Amino acid sequence: MIRPLLNPTPVPAVPVPRWENWALWGLLLVYLVVQVNNIHNLAFRGQDFDFHAGFTKELMQRTDGTWFKMDSTSRPLLYWLGGACERYTHGAYAYELAAMIGMLAGLPALVVLHISMRRFIVRPELRVAVLVLMTLLPVNVIVGVVYSGDLFALLPYAVVGWALVRSLEAATEWGSFGYAVVGGLMLAAANFAKFTFLLMPYAVMAATVLVWRWGRVPSRRVLLILLLVAVLPFGVGALIQKKSDRELAGEEVRHEFMFAGTGEMTWRSLLGLKASDARVFDAPGYFDATVVDGNPTQLLIAPNGYSYPALLHLAAFTDVLDYANQGGNDQGVLRPEPQKKFSQWSVRGGVVWSVLAVFSVVALAGRLVGSVFGPKLAPPTSVAVWAVLGAGWFLPLVLPLPYVHNAYYWGYWLPRLVVPALWSAALVAAWTADRMLAGRSGWWSRAVLLAAVVQASWQGLSVWY
């Protein structure tokens, strides 16, 4: 039986003033300039570059149809792109070109992010504030050029979120079908780029069922969306995973869980804060040594040296591995001035935004849980979808950290792995701020935008060499 609709009409997009469109195009230009400069400075030579470049060449030589090496998280799209660039450039500037192509994918991702915000964030100043902060967020900047699988995570994530919302809110069944096809195809294709997309159909299912529980969509539409945006992409991902398991059957297992706990990152370190966390305000680098009890210690990679929240904040608001400065070629070299100073300002100023994001996400999570039992508590469909997708990306990567060996040393805590979830958190925070400022003078939202511009300037200058 079709449930009665509480919100049967589609949600219209909020009008965009002319200055906001100019701001969007200006930010895209700034992003392009910053990223071209980063590629020029070898920032594409990031984590595991030698492995990725070596496997790209190896895969070009294979004739047996295999795609994988070492583990199933190394999906083939990156290597296909790198191989094509190797052939096109005859080996010269192949990875600069691959990074450029991956970086250009970040431009439509930002546009989709902006389009998505128009459905649930009323104040244009807040929409632009999100774009300003996320465009120049150091982890977003570095992920956008480093030659790795993370290069192709944001565009599919943004498109899937946008398409799922539009499918749920479409005025007609044909419109819903069309958006579901777009979301499903994008999610299926994303499995060739990033292992984490294999888990996203579960988040799609959770978000869709929630909206159905609130009585906003009929059962027939729910079934159609689940088939196209969850079941079919999961089938593609499962087939890729099966192929990976078959090809890597003789390989040594690299990612193992120790369910008794490794002791390297305890639950207290994962969820709480530590006295040592105050040191992150000095913006230490990944390999920087700190003297502890008379001995030089690399605290960022020492077991339980810092809490996960502090590390997440630090490495989101700074280029913690200093890849913007000659890529990974200078491991262990201290970050120079003035980038060090701007990194410190970025980390310190970023506390306001991190606190707002955490508060907003926790409050919305409580509201979503309550809405299962009382649909009147339900937030707008758009913000609910983005929040659930963010949780579906974030939690499977973070909750296992106490059970994974080398959680600190191998950098499993690095936010490059959860950037899509950070985008969702930013949207939730903007929606919360929009509600908090309802009925207040427009000067409040302009003040937020000004603060975001100042913060983004510190972020951008910290990665400009």
C-alpha positions in Angstrom: 0.0 0.0 0.0 1.3 3.5 -0.9 2.0 5.5 2.2 0.3 8.9 2.5 2.6 11.7 1.3 3.6 14.3 3.8 5.5 16.3 1.2 4.1 15.4 -2.2 5.5 18.5 -4.1 9.0 18.7 -5.3 11.4 21.1 -3.5 12.3 24.0 -5.7 15.9 25.2 -5.9 16.6 28.5 -4.2 17.2 31.4 -6.7 20.8 32.4 -7.2 21.7 36.1 -7.1 24.1 37.3 -9.8 27.0 37.9 -7.4 26.8 34.3 -6.2 27.3 33.0 -9.8 30.3 35.3 -10.2 31.7 34.1 -6.9 31.3 30.5 -8.1 33.2 31.2 -11.3 35.8 33.1 -9.4 36.4 30.2 -7.0 36.7 27.8 -9.9 39.4 30.0 -11.4 41.2 30.2 -8.1 41.1 26.4 -7.7 42.4 26.0 -11.2 45.3 28.4 -10.6 46.2 26.8 -7.2 46.1 23.3 -8.6 48.2 24.1 -11.7 50.8 25.6 -9.4 50.7 22.5 -7.2 51.2 20.2 -10.2 54.1 22.4 -11.3 55.6 21.9 -7.8 55.3 18.1 -8.1 52.4 17.8 -5.6 51.1 14.9 -7.7 54.0 12.8 -6.3 52.1 11.9 -3.1 51.6 8.8 -1.0 52.8 5.6 -2.7 53.7 7.4 -5.9 56.4 5.0 -6.8 54.1 2.0 -6.4 51.3 3.7 -8.4 53.6 4.8 -11.2 55.4 1.4 -11.3 52.1 -0.5 -11.5 50.8 1.8 -14.2 53.8 0.8 -16.4 53.4 -2.9 -15.4 49.7 -2.9 -16.2 50.4 -1.5 -19.6 52.6 -4.5 -20.4 50.1 -7.1 -19.2 48.3 -9.2 -21.8 46.3 -11.5 -19.5 43.5 -9.2 -18.7 44.3 -8.8 -15.0 43.8 -5.5 -13.2 45.1 -5.9 -9.7 48.3 -6.0 -7.7 49.0 -6.2 -4.0 45.4 -5.6 -2.8 41.9 -4.9 -4.0 41.9 -1.2 -2.9 44.1 -0.3 -5.9 41.3 0.0 -8.4 42.2 0.1 -12.1 40.8 3.4 -13.3 43.9 5.4 -12.1 46.2 3.0 -13.9 44.2 3.0 -17.1 44.4 6.8 -17.1 48.1 6.9 -16.3 48.7 4.3 -19.0 46.9 6.4 -21.6 48.9 9.4 -20.5 52.1 7.4 -20.8 51.3 6.5 -24.3 50.1 10.0 -25.3 53.2 11.7 -23.9 55.6 8.8 -24.7 56.5 8.8 -21.0 57.2 12.5 -20.6 55.0 14.4 -18.2 52.5 11.5 -18.1 51.7 11.9 -14.4 51.5 15.6 -14.6 48.9 15.1 -17.4 47.0 12.5 -15.3 47.0 14.8 -12.3 45.7 17.6 -14.5 42.8 15.5 -15.8 42.0 14.4 -12.3 42.2 17.9 -11.0 39.8 19.1 -13.7 37.2 16.6 -12.4 37.2 18.7 -9.2 35.7 21.7 -11.1 32.3 20.0 -11.9 32.3 18.4 -8.5 32.3 21.9 -6.9 29.6 23.0 -9.3 27.4 20.0 -8.4 28.0 20.8 -4.7 26.8 24.4 -5.3 23.7 23.2 -7.2 22.9 20.7 -4.4 23.1 23.4 -1.7 20.4 25.4 -3.5 17.8 22.9 -2.4 18.1 23.3 1.3 20.4 26.3 2.2 18.5 29.6 1.7 21.1 32.2 2.4 23.5 32.7 -0.6 26.3 33.9 1.7 26.3 30.6 3.5 26.4 28.7 0.2 29.4 30.7 -0.9 31.0 30.3 2.5 30.9 26.5 2.0 32.4 26.8 -1.4 35.2 29.1 -0.3 36.2 26.9 2.6 36.0 23.6 0.7 37.6 24.8 -2.5 40.8 25.8 -0.5 40.6 23.2 2.3 44.2 21.9 2.2 43.2 18.2 2.2 40.8 18.9 -0.6 43.5 20.7 -2.6 46.1 18.0 -2.2 43.7 15.1 -2.8 42.7 16.9 -6.0 46.2 16.5 -7.6 47.9 13.5 -5.9 48.2 10.6 -8.3 46.2 8.0 -6.4 42.7 6.6 -6.3 41.5 9.5 -4.2 41.8 11.7 -7.3 38.5 10.3 -8.6 36.4 10.1 -5.4 34.7 13.6 -5.2 33.0 13.9 -8.6 31.2 10.6 -8.4 30.2 11.2 -4.8 28.8 14.6 -5.6 26.9 13.4 -8.6 25.4 10.4 -6.7 24.3 12.6 -3.8 22.7 15.2 -6.2 21.0 12.5 -8.4 19.6 10.6 -5.4 18.0 13.8 -4.0 16.6 14.8 -7.3 15.2 11.2 -7.9 13.5 11.3 -4.5 12.1 14.8 -5.0 11.2 14.6 -8.7 7.7 15.8 -9.7 7.1 12.8 -12.0 8.0 9.1 -12.1 9.9 9.5 -15.4 11.9 12.3 -13.8 12.7 10.1 -10.8 13.7 7.3 -13.2 16.1 9.5 -15.1 17.9 10.8 -12.1 18.1 7.3 -10.7 19.7 6.1 -13.9 22.3 8.9 -13.7 23.1 8.1 -10.0 23.2 4.4 -10.6 25.5 4.6 -13.6 27.9 7.0 -11.8 28.0 4.8 -8.7 28.7 1.7 -10.8 31.5 3.4 -12.7 33.0 4.8 -9.4 33.7 1.2 -8.3 36.5 1.2 -10.9 38.1 4.2 -9.2 37.8 3.7 -5.4 37.1 0.7 -3.2 35.0 2.7 -0.8 32.2 3.0 -3.4 31.5 -0.7 -2.9 29.9 0.3 0.4 27.9 3.3 -0.8 24.8 1.3 -1.9 24.1 0.6 1.8 24.1 4.3 2.5 21.8 4.8 -0.6 19.4 2.2 0.8 19.4 3.7 4.3 18.7 7.2 3.0 16.0 6.0 0.6 14.2 3.9 3.2 14.3 6.8 5.7 12.6 9.1 3.2 10.0 6.4 2.6 9.5 6.1 6.3 8.7 9.8 6.5 6.0 9.3 3.9 7.6 11.5 1.2 7.9 8.9 -1.6 5.6 6.0 -2.7 6.8 2.5 -2.4 7.0 2.0 -6.2 9.5 4.8 -6.5 11.5 3.5 -3.6 11.9 0.1 -5.2 12.9 1.7 -8.5 15.6 3.8 -6.8 16.9 0.9 -4.7 17.2 -1.2 -7.9 19.0 1.4 -10.0 21.1 3.3 -7.4 21.9 0.5 -4.9 21.4 -3.1 -6.3 22.9 -2.6 -9.7 25.9 -0.6 -8.6 26.6 -3.1 -5.8 26.4 -5.9 -8.4 29.1 -4.2 -10.5 31.2 -3.6 -7.4 30.8 -7.2 -6.3 31.9 -8.5 -9.7 35.0 -6.2 -9.6 35.8 -7.4 -6.0 35.4 -11.1 -7.1 37.8 -10.5 -9.9 40.2 -8.9 -7.5 39.9 -11.8 -5.0 40.7 -14.3 -7.8 43.7 -12.4 -9.1 45.2 -11.8 -5.6 44.5 -15.2 -4.2 48.3 -15.8 -3.8 49.2 -12.4 -2.5 50.1 -11.7 1.1 47.2 -10.1 3.0 48.1 -6.5 3.8 45.0 -5.2 5.6 44.1 -7.4 8.6 41.8 -6.8 11.5 42.8 -7.8 15.0 39.4 -8.0 16.8 41.0 -8.0 20.3 42.3 -4.6 19.5 45.9 -3.6 18.5 46.4 -1.1 21.3 47.9 1.3 18.7 44.8 3.5 18.5 42.5 2.8 21.4 38.8 3.8 21.5 39.8 6.6 23.9 42.2 7.9 21.2 39.6 7.5 18.5 36.7 9.2 20.3 38.2 11.4 23.0 40.8 14.2 23.3 44.3 14.2 24.8 46.5 16.8 26.5 49.0 16.3 23.7 46.4 17.5 21.2 47.3 21.1 22.0 50.4 20.6 19.9 48.4 20.4 16.7 48.0 24.2 16.9 51.7 24.4 16.0 50.8 22.6 12.7 53.4 19.8 13.0 54.2 17.9 9.8 53.8 14.1 9.4 57.5 13.4 10.0 58.3 16.2 12.4 60.1 15.1 15.5 59.1 16.4 19.0 61.4 16.0 22.0 59.6 13.8 24.7 61.4 12.9 27.8 64.6 13.9 26.2 64.1 11.8 23.1 63.1 12.9 19.6 59.7 11.3 18.8 57.5 11.5 15.7 54.3 11.9 17.6 52.0 12.1 14.6 52.8 8.5 13.8 53.4 7.2 17.3 50.7 4.9 18.8 48.2 7.0 20.8 50.4 10.1 20.4 47.3 12.2 19.5 43.6 11.7 19.4 41.9 10.9 16.1 39.7 14.1 16.2 42.9 16.3 16.6 44.6 14.5 13.8 41.6 14.8 11.5 41.4 18.5 12.2 45.1 19.0 11.7 45.4 17.1 8.4 42.2 18.7 7.1 43.3 22.2 7.6 47.0 21.7 6.7 48.9 19.8 4.1 50.3 17.6 6.8 52.6 15.7 4.5 53.8 19.0 2.8 53.1 17.6 -0.7 52.6 21.1 -2.1 56.3 21.6 -1.6 57.9 19.2 -4.1 55.6 16.3 -3.4 57.0 13.4 -1.5 60.5 14.2 -2.5 61.4 16.0 0.7 60.1 13.7 3.5 61.4 14.8 6.8 62.2 18.4 5.7 60.4 20.9 8.0 57.8 23.1 6.4 59.4 26.5 5.5 58.1 30.0 6.2 55.7 31.6 5.5 53.8 28.5 4.8 54.4 27.3 8.3 52.9 30.4 9.8 49.8 30.2 7.5 49.4 26.5 8.4 49.3 27.4 12.1 46.7 30.1 11.4 44.7 27.7 9.4 44.6 25.1 12.1 43.8 27.6 14.8 41.1 29.4 12.9 39.7 26.1 11.6 38.6 25.2 15.2 35.5 27.3 14.8 34.5 25.5 11.7 35.3 22.0 13.1 33.3 22.6 16.2 30.3 23.9 14.1 30.6 20.8 11.9 30.8 18.3 14.8 27.9 20.0 16.7 25.8 20.0 13.5 26.5 16.4 12.6 25.8 15.1 16.1 22.6 17.1 16.4 21.4 15.9 13.0 22.3 12.3 13.8 20.1 12.5 16.8 17.3 14.0 14.8 17.5 11.3 12.1 17.4 8.5 14.7 14.4 10.2 16.3 12.7 10.5 12.9 12.5 6.8 12.5 10.0 6.8 15.3 8.5 10.2 14.8 8.6 11.3 11.1 7.6 14.9 12.1 11.2 15.3 13.3 12.5 14.6 9.9 14.8 17.2 8.3 14.6 18.1 4.6 15.3 15.3 2.2 18.4 16.9 0.8 20.3 17.3 4.0 19.2 13.9 5.2 20.6 12.2 2.0 23.9 14.1 2.2 24.3 13.2 5.9 23.6 9.5 5.5 25.9 9.3 2.5 28.6 11.0 4.5 28.1 8.6 7.4 28.2 5.7 5.0 31.6 6.8 3.8 33.1 7.9 7.1 32.1 5.2 9.6 33.3 2.1 7.8 36.8 3.7 7.4 37.1 5.2 10.9 35.4 2.7 13.3 37.8 -0.1 12.4 40.9 1.9 13.3 41.4 0.4 16.8 41.5 -3.0 15.1 44.0 -2.2 12.3 47.8 -2.5 12.6 49.8 0.6 11.9 46.8 2.8 12.2 49.1 5.8 12.9 52.3 4.9 11.1 50.7 4.0 7.8 48.4 7.0 8.0 45.0 5.3 8.1 43.9 8.4 10.0 44.7 10.8 7.2 41.5 12.6 6.1 42.4 12.1 2.4 40.4 8.9 2.9 37.3 10.6 4.1 37.2 13.9 2.1 33.7 13.1 0.6 32.4 12.8 4.2 33.9 16.1 5.0 32.0 17.6 2.2 28.8 16.2 3.7 29.7 17.6 7.1 30.2 21.0 5.6 26.7 20.9 4.0 25.1 19.8 7.3 27.0 22.6 9.1 25.8 25.2 6.6 22.2 24.0 6.9 22.5 24.3 10.7 23.9 27.8 10.4 21.1 28.7 8.0 18.5 27.7 10.6 20.3 29.4 13.4 20.4 32.7 11.4 16.7 32.5 10.4 15.0 35.8 11.2 18.2 37.6 11.9 19.8 40.4 10.0 21.6 39.6 6.8 24.7 41.1 8.3 25.1 37.9 10.3 25.4 35.7 7.2 27.7 38.3 5.6 29.9 38.1 8.7 30.1 34.3 8.3 31.1 34.7 4.7 33.8 37.2 5.6 35.2 34.8 8.3 35.2 32.0 5.7 37.1 34.2 3.2 39.8 35.0 5.9 40.0 31.3 6.8 40.3 30.2 3.2 43.0 32.8 2.6 45.1 31.2 5.3 44.4 27.7 3.9 45.3 28.7 0.4 48.5 30.5 1.4 49.6 27.5 3.4 49.8 25.4 0.2 51.1 28.0 -2.1 54.8 27.6 -3.0 
